[in-house]
């Protein structure tokens, strides 16, 4: 671990120089393509509104507003869950905050408040309802489509309003966005988070989705003629950091071995054990590990979600309400606990780390990152159980979240002078991705140089991994 002085001199100060360079260069943006897409999105938004208006007519909707404001969760609750709308019966585990509408003895419906909660209206809840009530699946899908279209329209209007035209690092005139990058301290609200995770604001490009984007938003970030994107992404960075921590604390090396090159895919191996050996799924038990990613992706994604969720202190109830099996059914608390227990048996280091964290958070009343950054957690000794548990969850995840930021930052710092020498400056950092802009035809060489720097920026017990690509846009280089 580094002292505060070392942390400033070896990470924060050089990282500031990299950030200044990124903000100066900017992120290339295709204005014409974005303008065309905005027209398409507005058209799709109008079609979704029309489809939903037909549904309000079909069920004789008698709400206070006709049509409802579909962006209002109160009005959406009224439409979905009362006899004046679809009158859908949600499952108990979608409640959070209040019970919603109940029938009185005289036949009227009132909104009854309890300690349990409101009927959920998020996308997970709508997908769940659509699978159980297929007669309303089109309506629920249209609500989700409209919600996404409105979000995309906001993105596009914001980007179009912020883009400026000027010459780029390779001399071509193009449109560019100039976001603000940064890290926050433990007590402020600037770009970044409590754990120091890197953030992008004005505009918030970290919100641009990788999956589930039918409009291809990342393709709008197109390199100017004569340039190309280079995108490199650290692989399972939090798992690597956890493996390193467990190795140093407990001397264990099972997780370290699974992170080494040439080993079977970690999440596929876990899925085979959990569902095949423990839950007795004959198909998974007989399946080759190499085939699981394609042939049993639901099971693999499920154990992957549990593995990462455990790092945030998530428990069986949370997993049971938000994870779904191959039939689209909510996993349920009992089965979620079985999956958790099986995963912890498969990786006992995680259970050791959880027990160690319970003790240390009370002793230290704060959390320490991979390289020594300290974050106070005074609630660790609170008389309120909820506050103590929240502090524990923050401690549990802090080393990996803050450590991921530190590794990513060191990779940026190591790559900066090497990429400057070949005129391929870094232009964006999102999550675990480092993005560069190389001259056309030089992307392959730039990728090799950046990859070498990122993989050797820090020495850990478990090896770092990264992958990426080269392409004309952010989206095409990523995939």
Secondary structure as the mmCIF struct_conf table of DSSP 4:
data_model
#
loop_
_struct_conf.conf_type_id
_struct_conf.id
_struct_conf.beg_label_comp_id
_struct_conf.beg_label_asym_id
_struct_conf.beg_label_seq_id
_struct_conf.end_label_comp_id
_struct_conf.end_label_asym_id
_struct_conf.end_label_seq_id
HELX_RH_AL_P HELX_RH_AL_P1 UNK A 4 UNK A 7
HELX_RH_PI_P HELX_RH_PI_P1 UNK A 8 UNK A 12
HELX_RH_AL_P HELX_RH_AL_P2 UNK A 13 UNK A 25
STRN STRN1 UNK A 27 UNK A 29
HELX_RH_AL_P HELX_RH_AL_P3 UNK A 31 UNK A 58
TURN_TY1_P TURN_TY1_P1 UNK A 59 UNK A 60
BEND BEND1 UNK A 64 UNK A 67
TURN_TY1_P TURN_TY1_P2 UNK A 70 UNK A 71
HELX_RH_AL_P HELX_RH_AL_P4 UNK A 73 UNK A 81
BEND BEND2 UNK A 82 UNK A 82
TURN_TY1_P TURN_TY1_P3 UNK A 83 UNK A 86
HELX_RH_3T_P HELX_RH_3T_P1 UNK A 92 UNK A 94
STRN STRN2 UNK A 95 UNK A 96
BEND BEND3 UNK A 97 UNK A 97
STRN STRN3 UNK A 100 UNK A 103
TURN_TY1_P TURN_TY1_P4 UNK A 105 UNK A 106
BEND BEND4 UNK A 107 UNK A 107
STRN STRN4 UNK A 109 UNK A 112
BEND BEND5 UNK A 115 UNK A 116
STRN STRN5 UNK A 118 UNK A 119
HELX_LH_PP_P HELX_LH_PP_P1 UNK A 120 UNK A 120
BEND BEND6 UNK A 122 UNK A 122
HELX_RH_AL_P HELX_RH_AL_P5 UNK A 123 UNK A 132
HELX_RH_3T_P HELX_RH_3T_P2 UNK A 134 UNK A 136
HELX_RH_AL_P HELX_RH_AL_P6 UNK A 137 UNK A 162
STRN STRN6 UNK A 164 UNK A 167
TURN_TY1_P TURN_TY1_P5 UNK A 169 UNK A 170
BEND BEND7 UNK A 171 UNK A 171
STRN STRN7 UNK A 173 UNK A 177
STRN STRN8 UNK A 180 UNK A 182
BEND BEND8 UNK A 186 UNK A 187
BEND BEND9 UNK A 190 UNK A 192
TURN_TY1_P TURN_TY1_P6 UNK A 194 UNK A 195
STRN STRN9 UNK A 199 UNK A 201
BEND BEND10 UNK A 202 UNK A 203
HELX_RH_3T_P HELX_RH_3T_P3 UNK A 205 UNK A 207
BEND BEND11 UNK A 208 UNK A 208
BEND BEND12 UNK A 210 UNK A 212
TURN_TY1_P TURN_TY1_P7 UNK A 214 UNK A 215
HELX_RH_3T_P HELX_RH_3T_P4 UNK A 217 UNK A 220
BEND BEND13 UNK A 221 UNK A 221
STRN STRN10 UNK A 222 UNK A 222
HELX_LH_PP_P HELX_LH_PP_P2 UNK A 223 UNK A 224
TURN_TY1_P TURN_TY1_P8 UNK A 225 UNK A 226
STRN STRN11 UNK A 227 UNK A 234
BEND BEND14 UNK A 235 UNK A 236
HELX_RH_AL_P HELX_RH_AL_P7 UNK A 237 UNK A 250
HELX_RH_AL_P HELX_RH_AL_P8 UNK A 254 UNK A 258
TURN_TY1_P TURN_TY1_P9 UNK A 259 UNK A 259
BEND BEND15 UNK A 260 UNK A 260
TURN_TY1_P TURN_TY1_P10 UNK A 261 UNK A 262
BEND BEND16 UNK A 263 UNK A 263
HELX_LH_PP_P HELX_LH_PP_P3 UNK A 264 UNK A 265
HELX_RH_AL_P HELX_RH_AL_P9 UNK A 266 UNK A 271
HELX_RH_PI_P HELX_RH_PI_P2 UNK A 272 UNK A 278
TURN_TY1_P TURN_TY1_P11 UNK A 279 UNK A 279
HELX_RH_AL_P HELX_RH_AL_P10 UNK A 282 UNK A 286
BEND BEND17 UNK A 287 UNK A 287
HELX_RH_AL_P HELX_RH_AL_P11 UNK A 289 UNK A 295
BEND BEND18 UNK A 296 UNK A 296
HELX_RH_AL_P HELX_RH_AL_P12 UNK A 297 UNK A 310
TURN_TY1_P TURN_TY1_P12 UNK A 311 UNK A 313
HELX_RH_AL_P HELX_RH_AL_P13 UNK A 316 UNK A 322
STRN STRN12 UNK A 324 UNK A 324
TURN_TY1_P TURN_TY1_P13 UNK A 326 UNK A 327
BEND BEND19 UNK A 328 UNK A 328
STRN STRN13 UNK A 330 UNK A 330
HELX_RH_AL_P HELX_RH_AL_P14 UNK A 333 UNK A 346
TURN_TY1_P TURN_TY1_P14 UNK A 347 UNK A 347
HELX_RH_AL_P HELX_RH_AL_P15 UNK A 348 UNK A 364
BEND BEND20 UNK A 365 UNK A 365
STRN STRN14 UNK A 366 UNK A 368
TURN_TY1_P TURN_TY1_P15 UNK A 370 UNK A 371
BEND BEND21 UNK A 372 UNK A 372
STRN STRN15 UNK A 374 UNK A 376
HELX_RH_3T_P HELX_RH_3T_P5 UNK A 378 UNK A 381
BEND BEND22 UNK A 383 UNK A 384
HELX_RH_AL_P HELX_RH_AL_P16 UNK A 385 UNK A 421
TURN_TY1_P TURN_TY1_P16 UNK A 422 UNK A 423
STRN STRN16 UNK A 426 UNK A 430
TURN_TY1_P TURN_TY1_P17 UNK A 431 UNK A 432
STRN STRN17 UNK A 433 UNK A 439
TURN_TY1_P TURN_TY1_P18 UNK A 440 UNK A 441
HELX_RH_AL_P HELX_RH_AL_P17 UNK A 443 UNK A 455
TURN_TY1_P TURN_TY1_P19 UNK A 456 UNK A 456
BEND BEND23 UNK A 457 UNK A 458
BEND BEND24 UNK A 461 UNK A 462
HELX_LH_PP_P HELX_LH_PP_P4 UNK A 463 UNK A 464
STRN STRN18 UNK A 466 UNK A 471
BEND BEND25 UNK A 472 UNK A 472
STRN STRN19 UNK A 473 UNK A 473
HELX_RH_AL_P HELX_RH_AL_P18 UNK A 474 UNK A 478
#
